[in-house]
Amino acid sequence: MRFSARPIAALLAALALTAGLSVTGTPAVARPDERPAAAEASDVSIAADTYTWKNARIDGGGFVPGVVFNRSEKNLAYARTDIGGAYRWDQTGKQWKPLLDWVDWDRWGWSGVVSLASDTAEPDNVYAAVGTYTNSWDPTNGAVLRSSDRGASWKAATLPFKLGGNMPGRGMGERLAVDPNKNSVLYLGAPSGHGLWRSTDSGATWSEVTAFPNPGNYAQDPSDTSGYGNDNQGIVWVTFDERSGSAGGATQDIYVGVADKENTVYRSTDGGSTWSRIAGQPTGYLAHKGVLDSATGHLYLTLSDTGGPYDGAKGQIWRYDTGSGAWTDVSPVAEADTYYGFSGLSVDRQKPGTLMATAYSSWWPDTQIFRSTDSGATWTQAWDYTSYPTRSNRYTLDVSSVPWLSWGANPSPPETAPKLGWMTESLEIDPFDSNRMMYGTGATVYGTENLTSWDTGGQFKITPMVKGLEETAVNDLASPPSGAPLLSALGDIGGFRHTDLDAVPAMMFTSPNLDSTTSLDFAEASPGTVVRVGNADAAPHIGFSTDNGANWFQGSEPAGVTGGGTVAAAADGSGFVWSPDGAAVHRTTGYGSSWTASTGIPAGATVESDRKNPKKFYGFKAGTFYVSTDGGATFAAKANGLPAEGNVRFKALPGSEGDIWLAGGASTGAYGLWRSTDSGTSFTKFSGVEQADSVGFGKAASGASYQTVFVSAKIGGVRGIFRSTDAGANWTRINDDAHQWAWTGAAITGDPRVYGRVYVSTNGRGIQVGESSDTGGGGTDPDPDPDPTDPPADADCSVTYKVTNRWSGGFQAEVTVTNTGSTAYDGWQLGWSFAGDQKVTQMWNASHRQDGAKVTATNVGWNGKVAPGSSAGFGFTGTSTGGSTDPNAFTLGGEACTVG
């Protein structure tokens, strides 16, 4: 998967950056050292409503540069993505669980994970080095997150520099490592010339290892002045030789990889006090990985002439004998015959001398995977030519669980569809099971559970092992009143038609295949008519459908078009207006067979259609709103004084003429939410909405006179996803601090058929689907002056208790406490008693104590203040021998609550 890198202004405009399954139970939540911003109670949004969240399933969709197995506990594994957070493997469901959904709007860069480390000595400990860009595009410094409960909760140590989870070289690593003998010691390789860093208190504080001599010097493109291509890729991996220490004592021999083609490997033999370049090492290459086989004493390097993950034309593999100091070139292919670099590297901890490597940058005809069982003396390949172009594969590849991975392609040999992969920078053999291997690609995680068949002449079976890992950047969303409930415009994989939100669609949009879809629309009164536009290497950049997106045909395009831009369909499907990149705004009265330039509207304007009058189209650019009443032929400038900076998105209300909602702006100027009821002639700003970035509509609440409005916004000092059932008079926050997904500003829409359902775009965590527990809806008037410092005078509370998962000997539950009184809580304690032998084993978003059957759950710092009508939630796992009933009585401060 090829992802683009853009400055923040462009990110917020299109967000086609690099970069599932329903989340069962409560996901991880942040516990940084400093209290998270935007976690205070607000008097703006107090209507009580509990939402559940899940992904519209796509399964994968983006680059997975790292897979990490814990070496002391079976089935404990993690995956990192470049913009979509981190995940933990759930062996029971054979799926991935998201760990960083709590990352908030202001620290969106923390959703880029440059490295992961799982603690061998204490498997409950996991660390993540986070930050998306090292240049000005990312407004925050990087951090090392630490968790003592496998990512269920986190604390953060903010660094004095930035990290680059989506920068060039992000497939190298791992840059973060825990000393296997003394796990309070960690090392972090920094980019941008910041050198090597060390923590001696389990990641709480960090300081530079000033004795380390080389901060690196390699940059992908030194001529780039943006800070992206010309950034020094720095220190790229750290590896310990656990044989040189004992439990409780720091490991003495440490190896470090540096982005310096002449000096790419350094070693310390005194626990990091002094460092030296290892003599005799290969030069002219960068060591993407350095993995030590402690059973043989061999350190292996996979090398490439560039930092990846897209480039790389030459490569080698070398072996270093840590005992004798001898270097040996063990490359599986002669250097002259390579057209790629090597990166993915793993050794079999059960079979010393067995190792595997990948040709990560072999884009055509396919990636290649190599395997050796004799410490690199000889190798075999995942596929060979019998007689060109015929291939003989040592594997079978079954993508029936994620069928779109074939891209609908039918290539000529030696290419295949689906491919074995590309950008294969990470490959890991399970340290407990020689038959299991996983590797990341630019679109998915593949794996096998019969790997050793490779060695006996059989075929090993590869399947996607990506369920639950949703890594797509979402540019636009649409929910028609009939047909499929959801149509999506996605970066890099085009988009999908979801007829079932819990099933992986069979194929992305094709005919044309767009690298990234930037905009789509349907005809409000004729939902079978759909149009989409996007970016591609060549024309066409537009496609049409007459069956609600099930099938597509290509349209022609005006001269000069270089990219998708935005597109709008007339309410009855009789015509379309397109504002593409590289050309003026155009209109057509057919399906793109011919185009006529619109007048009165500037190039690059955002366009939308009126949802009732098929002759009306709207446009916006640089603070001015434009209106057409003749099908897009001519536009006239109307309202001005709207945001002249930042990104602006607007939508017209379905079924009504001239009712338009506009969201956007920038903190340096106008920023917020506006509404027009006269077709854009004038707009009125909502005074209570401080910032807004996207707006959409859904089914009206029971008895409501206006459709439900959804926004991604900042209201009452709180950033979140908000809902209004009374045309913006009152707002309810419907997400929570555990479900923030970093940046959610590209698109939002309700479902016109299901009250309360909302679809939210993310930049790396796919399409989030919110379902309301409120079947009727409707907000309540806010308390005009709640005092969050006053404790509740009485136990005005309602509790819901829900078991979300059961297994033999255990269960997982969610609890929601709702303030039904008129005074805010300032801290709370909820008590109940279990029947039988149930026992809490782990709790998140609250602390607990248990005395026999009696349990008391106490708020944590960021959810203690609960405004009237608002809720606080927490979850836990527990043990039970079975047959025990759920608790049905709860107390708050010793007084009984009602049970929902």
Secondary structure in CASP SS format (residue, H / E / C, confidence):
PFRMAT SS
TARGET T0000
AUTHOR 0000-0000-0000
METHOD secondary structure of the structure
MODEL  1
M C 1.00
R C 1.00
F C 1.00
S E 1.00
A C 1.00
R C 1.00
P C 1.00
I H 1.00
A H 1.00
A H 1.00
L H 1.00
L H 1.00
A H 1.00
A C 1.00
L C 1.00
A C 1.00
L E 1.00
T C 1.00
A C 1.00
G C 1.00
L C 1.00
S C 1.00
V C 1.00
T C 1.00
G C 1.00
T C 1.00
P C 1.00
A C 1.00
V E 1.00
A E 1.00
R C 1.00
P C 1.00
D C 1.00
E C 1.00
R C 1.00
P C 1.00
A C 1.00
A C 1.00
A C 1.00
E C 1.00
A C 1.00
S C 1.00
D C 1.00
V C 1.00
S C 1.00
I C 1.00
A C 1.00
A C 1.00
D C 1.00
T C 1.00
Y E 1.00
T E 1.00
W E 1.00
K E 1.00
N E 1.00
A C 1.00
R C 1.00
I C 1.00
D C 1.00
G E 1.00
G C 1.00
G C 1.00
F C 1.00
V C 1.00
P C 1.00
G E 1.00
V E 1.00
V E 1.00
F E 1.00
N C 1.00
R C 1.00
S C 1.00
E C 1.00
K C 1.00
N C 1.00
L C 1.00
A E 1.00
Y E 1.00
A E 1.00
R E 1.00
T C 1.00
D C 1.00
I C 1.00
G C 1.00
G C 1.00
A E 1.00
Y E 1.00
R E 1.00
W E 1.00
D E 1.00
Q C 1.00
T C 1.00
G C 1.00
K C 1.00
Q E 1.00
W E 1.00
K E 1.00
P E 1.00
L C 1.00
L C 1.00
D C 1.00
W C 1.00
V C 1.00
D C 1.00
W C 1.00
D C 1.00
R C 1.00
W H 1.00
G H 1.00
W H 1.00
S H 1.00
G C 1.00
V E 1.00
V E 1.00
S E 1.00
L E 1.00
A E 1.00
S E 1.00
D C 1.00
T C 1.00
A C 1.00
E C 1.00
P C 1.00
D C 1.00
N C 1.00
V E 1.00
Y E 1.00
A E 1.00
A E 1.00
V E 1.00
G C 1.00
T C 1.00
Y C 1.00
T C 1.00
N C 1.00
S C 1.00
W C 1.00
D C 1.00
P C 1.00
T C 1.00
N C 1.00
G C 1.00
A E 1.00
V E 1.00
L E 1.00
R E 1.00
S E 1.00
S C 1.00
D C 1.00
R C 1.00
G C 1.00
A C 1.00
S E 1.00
W E 1.00
K E 1.00
A E 1.00
A E 1.00
T E 1.00
L C 1.00
P C 1.00
F C 1.00
K C 1.00
L C 1.00
G C 1.00
G C 1.00
N C 1.00
M C 1.00
P C 1.00
G C 1.00
R C 1.00
G C 1.00
M C 1.00
G C 1.00
E C 1.00
R C 1.00
L E 1.00
A E 1.00
V E 1.00
D C 1.00
P C 1.00
N C 1.00
K C 1.00
N C 1.00
S C 1.00
V C 1.00
L E 1.00
Y E 1.00
L E 1.00
G E 1.00
A C 1.00
P C 1.00
S C 1.00
G C 1.00
H C 1.00
G C 1.00
L E 1.00
W E 1.00
R E 1.00
S E 1.00
T C 1.00
D C 1.00
S C 1.00
G C 1.00
A C 1.00
T C 1.00
W C 1.00
S E 1.00
E E 1.00
V C 1.00
T C 1.00
A C 1.00
F C 1.00
P C 1.00
N C 1.00
P C 1.00
G C 1.00
N C 1.00
Y C 1.00
A C 1.00
Q C 1.00
D C 1.00
P C 1.00
S C 1.00
D C 1.00
T C 1.00
S C 1.00
G C 1.00
Y C 1.00
G C 1.00
N C 1.00
D C 1.00
N C 1.00
Q C 1.00
G C 1.00
I E 1.00
V E 1.00
W E 1.00
V E 1.00
T E 1.00
F E 1.00
D C 1.00
E H 1.00
R H 1.00
S H 1.00
G C 1.00
S C 1.00
A C 1.00
G C 1.00
G C 1.00
A C 1.00
T C 1.00
Q C 1.00
D C 1.00
I E 1.00
Y E 1.00
V E 1.00
G E 1.00
V E 1.00
A C 1.00
D C 1.00
K C 1.00
E C 1.00
N C 1.00
T C 1.00
V E 1.00
Y E 1.00
R E 1.00
S E 1.00
T C 1.00
D C 1.00
G C 1.00
G C 1.00
S C 1.00
T C 1.00
W C 1.00
S E 1.00
R E 1.00
I C 1.00
A C 1.00
G C 1.00
Q C 1.00
P C 1.00
T C 1.00
G C 1.00
Y C 1.00
L E 1.00
A E 1.00
H E 1.00
K E 1.00
G E 1.00
V E 1.00
L E 1.00
D E 1.00
S C 1.00
A C 1.00
T C 1.00
G C 1.00
H E 1.00
L E 1.00
Y E 1.00
L E 1.00
T E 1.00
L E 1.00
S E 1.00
D C 1.00
T C 1.00
G C 1.00
G C 1.00
P C 1.00
Y C 1.00
D C 1.00
G C 1.00
A C 1.00
K C 1.00
G E 1.00
Q E 1.00
I E 1.00
W E 1.00
R E 1.00
Y E 1.00
D E 1.00
T C 1.00
G C 1.00
S C 1.00
G C 1.00
A C 1.00
W E 1.00
T E 1.00
D E 1.00
V C 1.00
S C 1.00
P C 1.00
V C 1.00
A C 1.00
E H 1.00
A H 1.00
D H 1.00
T C 1.00
Y C 1.00
Y C 1.00
G C 1.00
F C 1.00
S C 1.00
G C 1.00
L E 1.00
S E 1.00
V E 1.00
D C 1.00
R C 1.00
Q C 1.00
K C 1.00
P C 1.00
G C 1.00
T C 1.00
L E 1.00
M E 1.00
A E 1.00
T E 1.00
A E 1.00
Y C 1.00
S C 1.00
S C 1.00
W C 1.00
W C 1.00
P C 1.00
D C 1.00
T C 1.00
Q E 1.00
I E 1.00
F E 1.00
R E 1.00
S E 1.00
T C 1.00
D C 1.00
S C 1.00
G C 1.00
A C 1.00
T C 1.00
W C 1.00
T E 1.00
Q E 1.00
A C 1.00
W E 1.00
D E 1.00
Y E 1.00
T C 1.00
S C 1.00
Y C 1.00
P C 1.00
T C 1.00
R E 1.00
S E 1.00
N E 1.00
R C 1.00
Y E 1.00
T E 1.00
L E 1.00
D C 1.00
V C 1.00
S C 1.00
S C 1.00
V C 1.00
P H 1.00
W H 1.00
L H 1.00
S H 1.00
W C 1.00
G C 1.00
A C 1.00
N C 1.00
P C 1.00
S C 1.00
P C 1.00
P C 1.00
E C 1.00
T C 1.00
A C 1.00
P C 1.00
K C 1.00
L C 1.00
G C 1.00
W C 1.00
M C 1.00
T C 1.00
E C 1.00
S E 1.00
L E 1.00
E E 1.00
I E 1.00
D C 1.00
P C 1.00
F C 1.00
D C 1.00
S C 1.00
N C 1.00
R C 1.00
M E 1.00
M E 1.00
Y E 1.00
G E 1.00
T C 1.00
G C 1.00
A C 1.00
T C 1.00
V E 1.00
Y E 1.00
G E 1.00
T E 1.00
E C 1.00
N C 1.00
L H 1.00
T H 1.00
S H 1.00
W H 1.00
D H 1.00
T H 1.00
G C 1.00
G C 1.00
Q C 1.00
F E 1.00
K E 1.00
I E 1.00
T E 1.00
P E 1.00
M C 1.00
V C 1.00
K C 1.00
G C 1.00
L C 1.00
E E 1.00
E C 1.00
T C 1.00
A E 1.00
V E 1.00
N E 1.00
D E 1.00
L E 1.00
A E 1.00
S C 1.00
P C 1.00
P C 1.00
S C 1.00
G C 1.00
A C 1.00
P C 1.00
L E 1.00
L E 1.00
S E 1.00
A E 1.00
L E 1.00
G C 1.00
D C 1.00
I C 1.00
G E 1.00
G C 1.00
F C 1.00
R E 1.00
H E 1.00
T C 1.00
D C 1.00
L C 1.00
D C 1.00
A C 1.00
V C 1.00
P C 1.00
A C 1.00
M C 1.00
M C 1.00
F C 1.00
T C 1.00
S C 1.00
P C 1.00
N C 1.00
L C 1.00
D C 1.00
S E 1.00
T E 1.00
T E 1.00
S E 1.00
L E 1.00
D E 1.00
F E 1.00
A E 1.00
E C 1.00
A C 1.00
S E 1.00
P E 1.00
G E 1.00
T E 1.00
V E 1.00
V E 1.00
R E 1.00
V E 1.00
G E 1.00
N E 1.00
A C 1.00
D C 1.00
A C 1.00
A C 1.00
P C 1.00
H C 1.00
I E 1.00
G E 1.00
F E 1.00
S E 1.00
T C 1.00
D C 1.00
N C 1.00
G C 1.00
A C 1.00
N C 1.00
W C 1.00
F E 1.00
Q E 1.00
G C 1.00
S C 1.00
E C 1.00
P C 1.00
A C 1.00
G C 1.00
V C 1.00
T C 1.00
G E 1.00
G E 1.00
G E 1.00
T E 1.00
V E 1.00
A E 1.00
A E 1.00
A C 1.00
A C 1.00
D C 1.00
G C 1.00
S C 1.00
G C 1.00
F E 1.00
V E 1.00
W E 1.00
S E 1.00
P E 1.00
D E 1.00
G C 1.00
A C 1.00
A C 1.00
V C 1.00
H E 1.00
R E 1.00
T E 1.00
T C 1.00
G C 1.00
Y C 1.00
G C 1.00
S C 1.00
S C 1.00
W C 1.00
T E 1.00
A E 1.00
S C 1.00
T E 1.00
G C 1.00
I C 1.00
P C 1.00
A C 1.00
G C 1.00
A C 1.00
T E 1.00
V E 1.00
E E 1.00
S E 1.00
D C 1.00
R C 1.00
K C 1.00
N C 1.00
P C 1.00
K C 1.00
K C 1.00
F E 1.00
Y E 1.00
G E 1.00
F E 1.00
K E 1.00
A C 1.00
G C 1.00
T E 1.00
F E 1.00
Y E 1.00
V E 1.00
S E 1.00
T C 1.00
D C 1.00
G C 1.00
G C 1.00
A C 1.00
T E 1.00
F C 1.00
A E 1.00
A E 1.00
K C 1.00
A C 1.00
N C 1.00
G C 1.00
L C 1.00
P C 1.00
A C 1.00
E C 1.00
G C 1.00
N E 1.00
V E 1.00
R E 1.00
F E 1.00
K E 1.00
A E 1.00
L C 1.00
P C 1.00
G C 1.00
S C 1.00
E C 1.00
G C 1.00
D C 1.00
I E 1.00
W E 1.00
L E 1.00
A E 1.00
G E 1.00
G E 1.00
A C 1.00
S C 1.00
T C 1.00
G C 1.00
A C 1.00
Y E 1.00
G E 1.00
L E 1.00
W E 1.00
R E 1.00
S E 1.00
T C 1.00
D C 1.00
S C 1.00
G C 1.00
T C 1.00
S C 1.00
F C 1.00
T E 1.00
K E 1.00
F C 1.00
S C 1.00
G C 1.00
V E 1.00
E E 1.00
Q E 1.00
A E 1.00
D E 1.00
S E 1.00
V E 1.00
G E 1.00
F E 1.00
G E 1.00
K C 1.00
A C 1.00
A C 1.00
S C 1.00
G C 1.00
A C 1.00
S C 1.00
Y C 1.00
Q C 1.00
T E 1.00
V E 1.00
F E 1.00
V E 1.00
S E 1.00
A E 1.00
K E 1.00
I E 1.00
G C 1.00
G C 1.00
V E 1.00
R E 1.00
G E 1.00
I E 1.00
F E 1.00
R E 1.00
S E 1.00
T C 1.00
D C 1.00
A C 1.00
G C 1.00
A C 1.00
N C 1.00
W C 1.00
T E 1.00
R E 1.00
I C 1.00
N C 1.00
D C 1.00
D C 1.00
A C 1.00
H C 1.00
Q C 1.00
W C 1.00
A C 1.00
W C 1.00
T C 1.00
G C 1.00
A C 1.00
A C 1.00
I E 1.00
T E 1.00
G E 1.00
D C 1.00
P C 1.00
R C 1.00
V C 1.00
Y C 1.00
G C 1.00
R C 1.00
V E 1.00
Y E 1.00
V E 1.00
S C 1.00
T C 1.00
N E 1.00
G C 1.00
R C 1.00
G C 1.00
I C 1.00
Q E 1.00
V E 1.00
G E 1.00
E E 1.00
S E 1.00
S C 1.00
D C 1.00
T C 1.00
G C 1.00
G C 1.00
G C 1.00
G C 1.00
T C 1.00
D C 1.00
P C 1.00
D C 1.00
P C 1.00
D C 1.00
P C 1.00
D C 1.00
P C 1.00
T C 1.00
D C 1.00
P C 1.00
P C 1.00
A C 1.00
D C 1.00
A C 1.00
D C 1.00
C E 1.00
S E 1.00
V E 1.00
T E 1.00
Y E 1.00
K E 1.00
V E 1.00
T E 1.00
N E 1.00
R E 1.00
W E 1.00
S C 1.00
G C 1.00
G E 1.00
F E 1.00
Q E 1.00
A E 1.00
E E 1.00
V E 1.00
T E 1.00
V E 1.00
T E 1.00
N E 1.00
T C 1.00
G C 1.00
S C 1.00
T C 1.00
A C 1.00
Y E 1.00
D E 1.00
G C 1.00
W C 1.00
Q E 1.00
L E 1.00
G E 1.00
W E 1.00
S E 1.00
F C 1.00
A C 1.00
G C 1.00
D C 1.00
Q C 1.00
K E 1.00
V E 1.00
T E 1.00
Q E 1.00
M E 1.00
W E 1.00
N C 1.00
A E 1.00
S E 1.00
H E 1.00
R E 1.00
Q E 1.00
D E 1.00
G C 1.00
A C 1.00
K E 1.00
V E 1.00
T E 1.00
A E 1.00
T E 1.00
N E 1.00
V C 1.00
G H 1.00
W H 1.00
N H 1.00
G C 1.00
K E 1.00
V E 1.00
A C 1.00
P C 1.00
G C 1.00
S C 1.00
S E 1.00
A E 1.00
G E 1.00
F E 1.00
G E 1.00
F E 1.00
T E 1.00
G E 1.00
T E 1.00
S C 1.00
T C 1.00
G C 1.00
G C 1.00
S C 1.00
T C 1.00
D C 1.00
P C 1.00
N C 1.00
A C 1.00
F C 1.00
T E 1.00
L E 1.00
G C 1.00
G C 1.00
E E 1.00
A E 1.00
C C 1.00
T E 1.00
V E 1.00
G C 1.00
END
